[in-house]
Every structure is written in structure tokens, then in C-alpha cells.
């Protein structure tokens, strides 16, 4: 469907902030039809359905977040290596491009640079500890990451494991991020 291929339009329709006549003309031109009234009627139906689905999804997300809690840690580093390292880790992940390790900062001092692709220091970590329903609730992580992105806060690394969602951030961003996430957990 035309709207599913354009997430920005879907979001505008979900929120009801669109000029339906203008959008119907745009869709008609792209689809090669002039039946603008039928397109507008379909857009209105889609908008109501998307809005209802969005409200239902948000309620489920907020239910998970209300029963979640935050933990914060400083003195964190991220190490990216070519090969597996035998080091103490907080969390790690392996992909085709290498091994990523979230570690305590003092771990970095013991490493030889030839094994490493990249080291990031002066980081902190916020862990969102959620109920088991997190795994069955679409959009929880997207909701949190979007809230941070809107405030221009970059998540350096993200790891999710069962009920824990680990967000690694620059030290300079962590307090603002913690405040934002705390507010989201209260909504």
C-alpha cells in the first residue's frame, strides 16, 4: 500500500495532522488516477484506523514503562575488536564486523592496541529494567530511543538482553538522558 511505504505519511495520518485533499491529489498523481474523492475517503478511514492502533500501542508501551526502573553507571568504555577478547565484560555482542564489549573503564588499561579496532571512553550507561512483558510489546525501545533522539542525545551503544535494555551514552549526555527516561517511565 502507498502509505505503508512512506512512514512520515503514516505518522501524519496517525496523528491526524494532514491536509487530506492535498494528500489525495498527491497520491492520485503518483498512482495515475484522478479519483481524488475516493482516495480522500480511503485516507480518512486509514487515518482513524492508524490513530486507534497507535493509541492502543502507546497504552501497552506505557504500561511496560510504568513498571520499569532505571539504573545508572559511570566509568564505562566500549571496545570494538577484530577477534574475541578474554576480558571481564558488562555486556558484549558479536557481528560480522567484529566484537563489541561494554566494560568498566579500568579494563581498557590492560589491553594491547593491536587487538582493537576502536575504544570509546568517558561513557556512562543507563539500564532500563523492564517486566517480562517487554518481549511481547512492540515499540517500547523505539519509544525510548525516539525520546532521546528528539533531544539530540545519541546512544553510543545499545544492547538488549531479556528484561534489560542497556544504553551507553557520553558522560555529557547521561544526566539529561536519565531525566528524559525517568519522565517517560512516569507517563
KELUM-573052 format. One record per residue: residue in one letter; x, y negated, z negated of N, C-alpha, C in turn; residue number from 0. Coordinates in Angstrom, 3 decimals, m for minus. Example, Ala and Ser with C-alpha at 12.3 -4.5 7.8 and 13.67 -1.06 7.14 Angstrom:
<rs>
> A / 13.190 / 5.690 / m7.800 / 12.300 / 4.500 / m7.800 / 13.200 / 3.300 / m7.800 / 0
> S / 12.850 / 2.250 / m7.080 / 13.670 / 1.060 / m7.140 / 12.900 / m0.030 / m7.870 / 1
</rs>
This chain:
<rs>
> X / 0.837 / 1.181 / 0.000 / 0.000 / 0.000 / 0.000 / 0.890 / m1.255 / 0.000 / 0
> X / 0.409 / m2.288 / 0.614 / 1.148 / m3.537 / 0.792 / 1.608 / m4.126 / m0.544 / 1
> X / 0.752 / m4.163 / m1.525 / 1.050 / m4.806 / m2.819 / 2.089 / m4.005 / m3.601 / 2
> X / 2.024 / m2.686 / m3.563 / 2.986 / m1.868 / m4.307 / 4.413 / m2.082 / m3.832 / 3
> X / 4.591 / m2.468 / m2.609 / 5.920 / m2.715 / m2.072 / 6.464 / m4.098 / m2.416 / 4
> X / 5.682 / m4.895 / m3.102 / 6.082 / m6.262 / m3.444 / 5.782 / m6.504 / m4.931 / 5
> X / 6.719 / m6.138 / m5.809 / 6.469 / m6.249 / m7.259 / 6.098 / m7.656 / m7.728 / 6
> X / 6.640 / m8.680 / m7.106 / 6.305 / m10.053 / m7.504 / 4.829 / m10.357 / m7.254 / 7
> X / 4.268 / m9.817 / m6.161 / 2.839 / m9.995 / m5.896 / 2.003 / m9.204 / m6.888 / 8
> X / 2.459 / m8.006 / m7.189 / 1.742 / m7.175 / m8.147 / 1.657 / m7.882 / m9.499 / 9
> X / 2.765 / m8.471 / m9.935 / 2.762 / m9.167 / m11.222 / 1.841 / m10.386 / m11.187 / 10
> X / 1.861 / m11.128 / m10.080 / 0.973 / m12.284 / m9.960 / m0.490 / m11.850 / m10.009 / 11
> X / m0.813 / m10.754 / m9.340 / m2.186 / m10.233 / m9.363 / m2.562 / m9.731 / m10.754 / 12
> X / m1.631 / m9.048 / m11.423 / m1.892 / m8.557 / m12.785 / m2.260 / m9.700 / m13.716 / 13
> X / m1.584 / m10.826 / m13.536 / m1.792 / m11.979 / m14.415 / m2.861 / m12.940 / m13.904 / 14
> X / m3.411 / m12.655 / m12.721 / m4.466 / m13.497 / m12.170 / m4.000 / m14.898 / m11.796 / 15
> X / m2.735 / m15.047 / m11.436 / m2.189 / m16.362 / m11.093 / m1.819 / m16.393 / m9.610 / 16
> X / m2.825 / m16.269 / m8.772 / m2.581 / m16.220 / m7.338 / m3.745 / m16.903 / m6.620 / 17
> X / m3.455 / m17.530 / m5.504 / m4.472 / m18.083 / m4.617 / m4.885 / m16.926 / m3.696 / 18
> X / m6.038 / m16.333 / m3.973 / m6.468 / m15.131 / m3.258 / m6.695 / m15.377 / m1.772 / 19
> X / m7.211 / m16.542 / m1.417 / m7.442 / m16.849 / 0.003 / m6.117 / m16.934 / 0.750 / 20
> X / m5.163 / m17.638 / 0.176 / m3.853 / m17.779 / 0.824 / m3.148 / m16.428 / 0.912 / 21
> X / m3.232 / m15.643 / m0.135 / m2.600 / m14.327 / m0.117 / m3.280 / m13.430 / 0.912 / 22
> X / m4.603 / m13.510 / 1.005 / m5.328 / m12.705 / 2.002 / m4.873 / m13.057 / 3.413 / 23
> X / m4.675 / m14.350 / 3.687 / m4.184 / m14.751 / 5.016 / m2.773 / m14.209 / 5.264 / 24
> X / m1.911 / m14.281 / 4.249 / m0.545 / m13.780 / 4.396 / m0.554 / m12.271 / 4.663 / 25
> X / m1.348 / m11.529 / 3.889 / m1.440 / m10.082 / 4.064 / m2.007 / m9.775 / 5.449 / 26
> X / m3.034 / m10.495 / 5.841 / m3.642 / m10.285 / 7.162 / m2.643 / m10.479 / 8.282 / 27
> X / m1.840 / m11.543 / 8.194 / m0.833 / m11.785 / 9.236 / 0.178 / m10.636 / 9.282 / 28
> X / 0.634 / m10.194 / 8.117 / 1.627 / m9.106 / 8.090 / 1.042 / m7.792 / 8.579 / 29
> X / m0.248 / m7.577 / 8.339 / m0.883 / m6.325 / 8.741 / m1.495 / m6.415 / 10.144 / 30
> X / m1.485 / m7.605 / 10.734 / m2.015 / m7.769 / 12.085 / m3.533 / m7.741 / 12.147 / 31
> X / m4.194 / m8.271 / 11.138 / m5.655 / m8.327 / 11.130 / m6.111 / m9.712 / 10.690 / 32
> X / m7.359 / m10.062 / 11.080 / m7.912 / m11.360 / 10.693 / m9.119 / m11.203 / 9.776 / 33
> X / m9.317 / m10.043 / 9.257 / m10.462 / m9.804 / 8.370 / m10.111 / m10.275 / 6.956 / 34
> X / m9.936 / m11.585 / 6.810 / m9.452 / m12.168 / 5.563 / m10.423 / m11.989 / 4.398 / 35
> X / m11.707 / m12.023 / 4.677 / m12.691 / m11.867 / 3.595 / m12.593 / m10.479 / 2.958 / 36
> X / m12.437 / m9.455 / 3.789 / m12.315 / m8.087 / 3.264 / m11.011 / m7.941 / 2.472 / 37
> X / m9.952 / m8.550 / 2.979 / m8.664 / m8.478 / 2.279 / m8.767 / m9.196 / 0.936 / 38
> X / m9.405 / m10.370 / 0.935 / m9.559 / m11.123 / m0.311 / m10.373 / m10.322 / m1.329 / 39
> X / m11.429 / m9.679 / m0.889 / m12.248 / m8.868 / m1.795 / m11.424 / m7.712 / m2.365 / 40
> X / m10.611 / m7.086 / m1.519 / m9.753 / m5.994 / m1.991 / m8.728 / m6.512 / m2.996 / 41
> X / m8.164 / m7.684 / m2.732 / m7.191 / m8.269 / m3.661 / m7.822 / m8.568 / m5.018 / 42
> X / m9.040 / m9.051 / m5.017 / m9.739 / m9.317 / m6.280 / m9.967 / m8.030 / m7.065 / 43
> X / m10.380 / m6.964 / m6.358 / m10.573 / m5.662 / m7.021 / m9.252 / m5.153 / m7.597 / 44
> X / m8.194 / m5.234 / m6.797 / m6.874 / m4.781 / m7.237 / m6.412 / m5.589 / m8.444 / 45
> X / m6.634 / m6.884 / m8.406 / m6.216 / m7.764 / m9.496 / m6.879 / m7.361 / m10.816 / 46
> X / m8.179 / m7.101 / m10.775 / m8.895 / m6.684 / m12.000 / m8.345 / m5.354 / m12.521 / 47
> X / m8.131 / m4.414 / m11.597 / m7.625 / m3.101 / m11.999 / m6.212 / m3.209 / m12.562 / 48
> X / m5.344 / m3.958 / m11.884 / m3.968 / m4.117 / m12.359 / m3.934 / m4.825 / m13.711 / 49
> X / m4.761 / m5.851 / m13.861 / m4.805 / m6.577 / m15.130 / m5.226 / m5.679 / m16.283 / 50
> X / m6.235 / m4.836 / m16.036 / m6.696 / m3.911 / m17.077 / m5.602 / m2.896 / m17.407 / 51
> X / m4.957 / m2.345 / m16.368 / m3.877 / m1.378 / m16.596 / m2.724 / m2.011 / m17.367 / 52
> X / m2.392 / m3.260 / m17.007 / m1.292 / m3.957 / m17.693 / m1.619 / m4.170 / m19.165 / 53
> X / m2.845 / m4.597 / m19.459 / m3.242 / m4.810 / m20.862 / m3.185 / m3.502 / m21.646 / 54
> X / m3.638 / m2.409 / m21.047 / m3.572 / m1.101 / m21.713 / m2.134 / m0.690 / m21.968 / 55
> X / m1.275 / m0.885 / m20.966 / 0.130 / m0.522 / m21.116 / 0.792 / m1.382 / m22.191 / 56
> X / 0.517 / m2.690 / m22.178 / 1.100 / m3.570 / m23.188 / 0.680 / m3.170 / m24.592 / 57
> X / m0.566 / m2.767 / m24.756 / m1.025 / m2.340 / m26.081 / m0.258 / m1.105 / m26.558 / 58
> X / m0.009 / m0.177 / m25.653 / 0.763 / 1.019 / m26.004 / 2.207 / 0.661 / m26.347 / 59
> X / 2.798 / m0.230 / m25.566 / 4.173 / m0.679 / m25.823 / 4.251 / m1.351 / m27.191 / 60
> X / 3.322 / m2.260 / m27.461 / 3.336 / m2.985 / m28.737 / 3.112 / m2.049 / m29.921 / 61
> X / 2.320 / m1.011 / m29.729 / 2.104 / m0.030 / m30.802 / 3.418 / 0.671 / m31.153 / 62
> X / 4.196 / 1.032 / m30.137 / 5.506 / 1.649 / m30.372 / 6.424 / 0.665 / m31.086 / 63
> X / 6.447 / m0.575 / m30.604 / 7.363 / m1.568 / m31.169 / 7.026 / m1.929 / m32.612 / 64
> X / 5.748 / m1.959 / m32.951 / 5.356 / m2.285 / m34.336 / 5.883 / m1.265 / m35.336 / 65
> X / 6.135 / m0.055 / m34.870 / 6.639 / 0.984 / m35.775 / 8.126 / 1.261 / m35.550 / 66
> X / 8.778 / 0.361 / m34.830 / 10.215 / 0.473 / m34.604 / 10.953 / m0.437 / m35.582 / 67
> X / 12.253 / m0.221 / m35.691 / 13.064 / m1.097 / m36.534 / 14.404 / m1.340 / m35.844 / 68
> X / 15.094 / m2.367 / m36.299 / 16.368 / m2.759 / m35.709 / 17.510 / m2.549 / m36.686 / 69
> X / 18.655 / m2.188 / m36.138 / 19.909 / m2.159 / m36.894 / 20.944 / m2.893 / m36.053 / 70
> X / 21.843 / m3.607 / m36.720 / 22.860 / m4.358 / m36.010 / 24.244 / m3.969 / m36.529 / 71
> X / 25.186 / m3.873 / m35.610 / 26.581 / m3.536 / m35.938 / 27.505 / m4.462 / m35.180 / 72
> X / 28.571 / m4.874 / m35.834 / 29.570 / m5.663 / m35.131 / 30.843 / m4.834 / m34.984 / 73
> X / 31.890 / m5.462 / m34.455 / 33.178 / m4.798 / m34.229 / 33.031 / m3.577 / m33.313 / 74
> X / 32.373 / m3.832 / m32.184 / 32.103 / m2.788 / m31.192 / 32.942 / m3.077 / m29.942 / 75
> X / 33.357 / m2.026 / m29.266 / 34.047 / m2.147 / m27.983 / 33.450 / m1.131 / m27.017 / 76
> X / 33.606 / m1.415 / m25.739 / 33.183 / m0.479 / m24.698 / 34.425 / m0.124 / m23.891 / 77
> X / 34.609 / 1.166 / m23.711 / 35.746 / 1.678 / m22.950 / 35.197 / 2.439 / m21.745 / 78
> X / 35.760 / 2.152 / m20.594 / 35.409 / 2.909 / m19.397 / 36.689 / 3.577 / m18.918 / 79
> X / 36.630 / 4.896 / m18.760 / 37.829 / 5.674 / m18.439 / 37.588 / 6.565 / m17.225 / 80
> X / 38.702 / 6.938 / m16.571 / 38.644 / 7.866 / m15.429 / 38.228 / 9.259 / m15.885 / 81
> X / 38.743 / 9.638 / m17.035 / 38.539 / 11.013 / m17.493 / 37.982 / 11.013 / m18.919 / 82
> X / 37.602 / 12.190 / m19.367 / 37.082 / 12.336 / m20.716 / 38.198 / 12.061 / m21.724 / 83
> X / 37.871 / 11.272 / m22.744 / 38.821 / 10.951 / m23.802 / 38.420 / 11.661 / m25.089 / 84
> X / 39.397 / 12.063 / m25.849 / 39.138 / 12.692 / m27.142 / 39.278 / 11.622 / m28.223 / 85
> X / 38.200 / 10.846 / m28.390 / 38.196 / 9.742 / m29.345 / 36.884 / 9.762 / m30.121 / 86
> X / 36.877 / 9.162 / m31.308 / 35.612 / 9.050 / m32.039 / 34.698 / 8.030 / m31.350 / 87
> X / 33.453 / 8.396 / m31.143 / 32.528 / 7.530 / m30.411 / 31.238 / 7.310 / m31.196 / 88
> X / 30.602 / 6.197 / m30.889 / 29.249 / 5.940 / m31.369 / 28.271 / 6.555 / m30.374 / 89
> X / 28.568 / 6.351 / m29.085 / 27.772 / 6.937 / m28.003 / 28.634 / 6.972 / m26.755 / 90
> X / 28.322 / 7.891 / m25.854 / 29.054 / 7.965 / m24.603 / 28.149 / 8.478 / m23.495 / 91
> X / 28.592 / 8.178 / m22.274 / 27.855 / 8.632 / m21.102 / 28.849 / 8.939 / m19.996 / 92
> X / 28.499 / 9.902 / m19.161 / 29.346 / 10.273 / m18.033 / 28.536 / 10.105 / m16.755 / 93
> X / 29.188 / 9.506 / m15.748 / 28.547 / 9.383 / m14.446 / 29.609 / 9.633 / m13.377 / 94
> X / 29.225 / 9.517 / m12.144 / 30.170 / 9.737 / m11.049 / 31.310 / 8.723 / m11.064 / 95
> X / 31.075 / 7.546 / m11.615 / 32.112 / 6.508 / m11.607 / 33.028 / 6.555 / m12.824 / 96
> X / 32.753 / 7.417 / m13.783 / 33.642 / 7.526 / m14.937 / 32.915 / 7.849 / m16.223 / 97
> X / 33.657 / 7.692 / m17.299 / 33.145 / 7.944 / m18.641 / 33.047 / 6.610 / m19.368 / 98
> X / 31.922 / 6.358 / m20.005 / 31.720 / 5.136 / m20.774 / 31.581 / 5.509 / m22.235 / 99
> X / 32.330 / 4.800 / m23.075 / 32.325 / 5.059 / m24.516 / 31.989 / 3.779 / m25.261 / 100
> X / 31.066 / 3.877 / m26.184 / 30.802 / 2.797 / m27.132 / 31.487 / 3.234 / m28.425 / 101
> X / 32.423 / 2.390 / m28.893 / 33.276 / 2.781 / m30.024 / 33.425 / 1.623 / m31.003 / 102
> X / 33.947 / 1.956 / m32.189 / 34.375 / 0.922 / m33.124 / 35.619 / 0.256 / m32.543 / 103
> X / 35.789 / m1.024 / m32.777 / 36.900 / m1.782 / m32.187 / 38.266 / m1.198 / m32.494 / 104
> X / 38.450 / m0.663 / m33.696 / 39.775 / m0.149 / m34.044 / 40.184 / 1.059 / m33.198 / 105
> X / 39.235 / 1.739 / m32.602 / 39.543 / 2.876 / m31.723 / 40.359 / 2.430 / m30.512 / 106
> X / 40.105 / 1.231 / m30.026 / 40.781 / 0.708 / m28.842 / 42.289 / 0.616 / m29.053 / 107
> X / 42.693 / 0.271 / m30.246 / 44.120 / 0.065 / m30.527 / 44.944 / 1.341 / m30.332 / 108
> X / 44.321 / 2.498 / m30.429 / 45.037 / 3.772 / m30.344 / 45.133 / 4.336 / m28.929 / 109
> X / 44.623 / 3.626 / m27.952 / 44.555 / 4.175 / m26.592 / 45.696 / 3.687 / m25.710 / 110
> X / 46.076 / 4.534 / m24.777 / 47.060 / 4.156 / m23.745 / 46.302 / 3.590 / m22.555 / 111
> X / 46.785 / 2.529 / m22.014 / 46.055 / 1.839 / m20.954 / 45.970 / 2.633 / m19.658 / 112
> X / 46.857 / 3.578 / m19.420 / 46.817 / 4.314 / m18.144 / 45.567 / 5.178 / m18.011 / 113
> X / 44.927 / 5.509 / m19.118 / 43.714 / 6.329 / m19.085 / 42.449 / 5.508 / m18.843 / 114
> X / 42.581 / 4.193 / m18.860 / 41.400 / 3.335 / m18.919 / 41.170 / 2.547 / m17.632 / 115
> X / 39.905 / 2.384 / m17.297 / 39.518 / 1.509 / m16.198 / 39.223 / 0.105 / m16.716 / 116
> X / 38.580 / 0.039 / m17.889 / 38.143 / m1.246 / m18.413 / 37.904 / m1.137 / m19.914 / 117
> X / 38.213 / m2.220 / m20.625 / 37.907 / m2.325 / m22.053 / 37.213 / m3.661 / m22.274 / 118
> X / 36.113 / m3.627 / m22.996 / 35.435 / m4.852 / m23.395 / 35.412 / m4.896 / m24.919 / 119
> X / 35.925 / m5.998 / m25.459 / 35.974 / m6.174 / m26.915 / 35.048 / m7.316 / m27.316 / 120
> X / 35.044 / m7.593 / m28.613 / 34.228 / m8.682 / m29.167 / 32.748 / m8.486 / m28.849 / 121
> X / 32.298 / m7.273 / m29.101 / 30.912 / m6.917 / m28.842 / 30.211 / m6.542 / m30.138 / 122
> X / 28.904 / m6.568 / m30.080 / 28.063 / m6.100 / m31.173 / 27.002 / m5.192 / m30.578 / 123
> X / 26.320 / m4.462 / m31.449 / 25.316 / m3.516 / m30.968 / 24.048 / m3.644 / m31.791 / 124
> X / 22.933 / m3.694 / m31.104 / 21.624 / m3.635 / m31.751 / 21.021 / m2.291 / m31.383 / 125
> X / 20.611 / m1.552 / m32.389 / 19.949 / m0.273 / m32.160 / 18.473 / m0.445 / m32.485 / 126
> X / 17.628 / m0.104 / m31.525 / 16.182 / m0.104 / m31.734 / 15.812 / 1.340 / m32.037 / 127
> X / 15.357 / 1.573 / m33.256 / 14.977 / 2.917 / m33.687 / 13.453 / 2.991 / m33.644 / 128
> X / 12.944 / 3.831 / m32.770 / 11.516 / 3.895 / m32.487 / 10.941 / 5.241 / m32.903 / 129
> X / 9.610 / 5.325 / m32.962 / 8.978 / 6.625 / m33.220 / 9.105 / 7.529 / m31.993 / 130
> X / 8.800 / 8.794 / m32.167 / 8.876 / 9.756 / m31.052 / 8.009 / 9.354 / m29.867 / 131
> X / 6.956 / 8.601 / m30.112 / 6.066 / 8.186 / m29.024 / 6.775 / 7.322 / m27.980 / 132
> X / 7.971 / 6.845 / m28.289 / 8.765 / 6.088 / m27.324 / 8.938 / 6.876 / m26.027 / 133
> X / 9.203 / 8.168 / m26.161 / 9.460 / 9.000 / m24.987 / 8.255 / 9.138 / m24.067 / 134
> X / 7.070 / 8.935 / m24.601 / 5.838 / 9.110 / m23.824 / 5.197 / 7.783 / m23.434 / 135
> X / 5.863 / 6.663 / m23.723 / 5.269 / 5.350 / m23.491 / 6.075 / 4.580 / m22.459 / 136
> X / 5.564 / 4.491 / m21.232 / 6.293 / 3.759 / m20.198 / 6.362 / 2.266 / m20.517 / 137
> X / 7.508 / 1.668 / m20.237 / 7.620 / 0.221 / m20.303 / 8.204 / m0.365 / m21.569 / 138
> X / 8.473 / 0.442 / m22.590 / 8.983 / m0.105 / m23.853 / 10.354 / m0.750 / m23.635 / 139
> X / 11.251 / m0.020 / m23.036 / 12.604 / m0.530 / m22.819 / 12.571 / m1.700 / m21.838 / 140
> X / 11.778 / m1.596 / m20.791 / 11.659 / m2.697 / m19.825 / 11.153 / m3.959 / m20.516 / 141
> X / 10.220 / m3.814 / m21.421 / 9.667 / m4.946 / m22.166 / 10.756 / m5.648 / m22.977 / 142
> X / 11.567 / m4.869 / m23.679 / 12.629 / m5.446 / m24.500 / 13.721 / m6.083 / m23.642 / 143
> X / 14.152 / m5.376 / m22.613 / 15.208 / m5.910 / m21.753 / 14.751 / m7.162 / m21.003 / 144
> X / 13.499 / m7.203 / m20.599 / 12.966 / m8.395 / m19.934 / 12.953 / m9.590 / m20.880 / 145
> X / 12.577 / m9.335 / m22.140 / 12.561 / m10.426 / m23.130 / 13.950 / m11.021 / m23.301 / 146
> X / 14.976 / m10.191 / m23.258 / 16.347 / m10.685 / m23.367 / 16.779 / m11.394 / m22.083 / 147
> X / 16.451 / m10.826 / m20.945 / 16.848 / m11.409 / m19.665 / 16.241 / m12.799 / m19.475 / 148
> X / 14.999 / m12.965 / m19.881 / 14.333 / m14.264 / m19.765 / 15.105 / m15.333 / m20.536 / 149
> X / 15.744 / m14.931 / m21.630 / 16.533 / m15.860 / m22.452 / 18.004 / m15.901 / m22.020 / 150
> X / 18.293 / m15.333 / m20.857 / 19.640 / m15.324 / m20.277 / 20.649 / m14.556 / m21.135 / 151
> X / 20.179 / m13.492 / m21.761 / 21.057 / m12.635 / m22.558 / 21.310 / m11.361 / m21.764 / 152
> X / 22.581 / m11.086 / m21.513 / 22.968 / m9.906 / m20.755 / 23.264 / m8.745 / m21.713 / 153
> X / 22.774 / m7.587 / m21.377 / 23.099 / m6.378 / m22.115 / 24.298 / m5.751 / m21.414 / 154
> X / 25.425 / m5.693 / m22.112 / 26.672 / m5.190 / m21.544 / 26.560 / m3.708 / m21.243 / 155
> X / 26.056 / m2.954 / m22.196 / 25.815 / m1.515 / m22.025 / 24.504 / m1.164 / m22.700 / 156
> X / 23.840 / m0.150 / m22.161 / 22.596 / 0.340 / m22.735 / 22.634 / 1.856 / m22.712 / 157
> X / 22.338 / 2.467 / m23.854 / 22.258 / 3.919 / m23.942 / 20.990 / 4.259 / m24.709 / 158
> X / 20.255 / 5.205 / m24.201 / 19.053 / 5.668 / m24.876 / 19.217 / 7.149 / m25.194 / 159
> X / 18.960 / 7.498 / m26.424 / 19.050 / 8.888 / m26.849 / 17.922 / 9.172 / m27.833 / 160
> X / 16.959 / 9.941 / m27.391 / 15.818 / 10.345 / m28.188 / 15.071 / 9.122 / m28.707 / 161
> X / 15.161 / 8.789 / m29.966 / 14.420 / 7.659 / m30.517 / 15.273 / 6.401 / m30.670 / 162
> X / 16.551 / 6.483 / m30.310 / 17.466 / 5.357 / m30.468 / 17.771 / 4.722 / m29.117 / 163
> X / 17.638 / 3.411 / m29.062 / 18.000 / 2.640 / m27.870 / 19.104 / 1.678 / m28.297 / 164
> X / 20.311 / 1.901 / m27.760 / 21.480 / 1.121 / m28.147 / 21.738 / 0.037 / m27.111 / 165
> X / 21.754 / m1.203 / m27.566 / 22.011 / m2.342 / m26.696 / 23.310 / m2.993 / m27.150 / 166
> X / 24.307 / m2.989 / m26.290 / 25.591 / m3.598 / m26.598 / 25.624 / m4.979 / m25.945 / 167
> X / 25.976 / m5.984 / m26.763 / 25.949 / m7.371 / m26.314 / 27.216 / m8.093 / m26.721 / 168
> X / 27.470 / m9.219 / m26.087 / 28.562 / m10.072 / m26.520 / 28.245 / m10.593 / m27.919 / 169
> X / 29.280 / m10.770 / m28.734 / 29.078 / m11.304 / m30.082 / 28.323 / m12.624 / m30.052 / 170
> X / 28.603 / m13.448 / m29.058 / 27.969 / m14.769 / m28.976 / 26.463 / m14.689 / m28.710 / 171
> X / 25.971 / m13.566 / m28.210 / 24.546 / m13.408 / m27.895 / 23.764 / m12.619 / m28.942 / 172
> X / 24.446 / m11.945 / m29.842 / 23.774 / m10.947 / m30.668 / 22.757 / m11.542 / m31.643 / 173
> X / 23.043 / m12.677 / m32.244 / 22.086 / m13.240 / m33.205 / 20.797 / m13.687 / m32.512 / 174
> X / 20.947 / m14.345 / m31.371 / 19.767 / m14.764 / m30.614 / 18.981 / m13.534 / m30.155 / 175
> X / 19.689 / m12.519 / m29.685 / 19.031 / m11.289 / m29.236 / 18.287 / m10.628 / m30.388 / 176
> X / 18.907 / m10.597 / m31.561 / 18.277 / m9.978 / m32.733 / 16.982 / m10.714 / m33.089 / 177
> X / 17.021 / m12.037 / m33.036 / 15.813 / m12.828 / m33.321 / 14.707 / m12.521 / m32.315 / 178
> X / 15.061 / m12.483 / m31.049 / 14.080 / m12.217 / m29.995 / 13.469 / m10.831 / m30.179 / 179
> X / 14.311 / m9.841 / m30.388 / 13.814 / m8.474 / m30.555 / 12.985 / m8.344 / m31.828 / 180
> X / 13.393 / m9.010 / m32.889 / 12.609 / m8.985 / m34.133 / 11.211 / m9.508 / m33.901 / 181
> X / 11.111 / m10.603 / m33.153 / 9.789 / m11.164 / m32.837 / 8.957 / m10.199 / m32.012 / 182
> X / 9.583 / m9.521 / m31.061 / 8.859 / m8.569 / m30.220 / 8.339 / m7.397 / m31.050 / 183
> X / 9.080 / m6.994 / m32.071 / 8.650 / m5.892 / m32.922 / 7.480 / m6.298 / m33.829 / 184
> X / 7.272 / m7.583 / m34.012 / 6.161 / m8.075 / m34.857 / 4.887 / m8.337 / m34.071 / 185
> X / 4.987 / m8.460 / m32.747 / 3.817 / m8.831 / m31.925 / 2.696 / m7.825 / m32.048 / 186
</rs>
